[in-house]
């Protein structure tokens, strides 16, 4: 099913969780981003359009400003994201630059999705960037997004962006192979759910555990994201982003994942 979803989609939104952007040492892993950019470039050469939603500003910030790692103060966290966002985009720029592709940065807050004029502007900018062959990279604007106005997790941001851009497919890349009947990090006998046709029903059948090191939303926000996009007729794939050549493998059917169908 997953290879079919990818083959049929022209406009694809792909979201990265923080966990897979960081290597074992907790720093951004450029080799991984480079390999992913190669896969995305392959999609673009095949006539597809790609929009990326990338977490990781805080992780990238910590790589640069190690001495701030213990600061709990919100302003330091936001300052860390301001530093890290530049680092993150620098890695993405190099990764796509190796394939002669340019990137464009879009930073959004929850407020932007509630305001019709801003929503229209975002939509127009997204369409223009993509039409010009540029790869937009979206993240939450952590510098202005204090708790009250935070989207809070990039699963929701990715789903909102997919709807805004009228995408054909949303791919969430996390550090697990997909949706399991229980948290695979806690239960070794957890079973992967290959296909979901009814999200409400599946909610009653699985148990959800917590998040990971840098993760914010856990599986709950991924299910919410699926519910949101599916209600707009956009299918979603949840898969492990840390596997070798993930986009190629998903397209070829050699990597498993969960398909949320419309
Ligand atoms: P990301 O940063 O990729 O968004 P999160 O840490 O927020 O990742 O969410 C993914 C985590 O959700 C997994 O690593 C897993 O431990 C946890 N999880 C809890 N319950 C489940 C479940 N039923 N199926 C899959 N993952 C689950």
Boltz pocket constraint, residues with backbone or C-beta under 6 A from the ligand:
constraints:
  - pocket:
      binder: B
      contacts: [[A, 16], [A, 17], [A, 18], [A, 19], [A, 20], [A, 173], [A, 174], [A, 175], [A, 176], [A, 178], [A, 179], [A, 180], [A, 181], [A, 182], [A, 183], [A, 184], [A, 185], [A, 206], [A, 207], [A, 208], [A, 209], [A, 210], [A, 211], [A, 212], [A, 213], [A, 214], [A, 215], [A, 216], [A, 217], [A, 218], [A, 219]]
      max_distance: 6.0
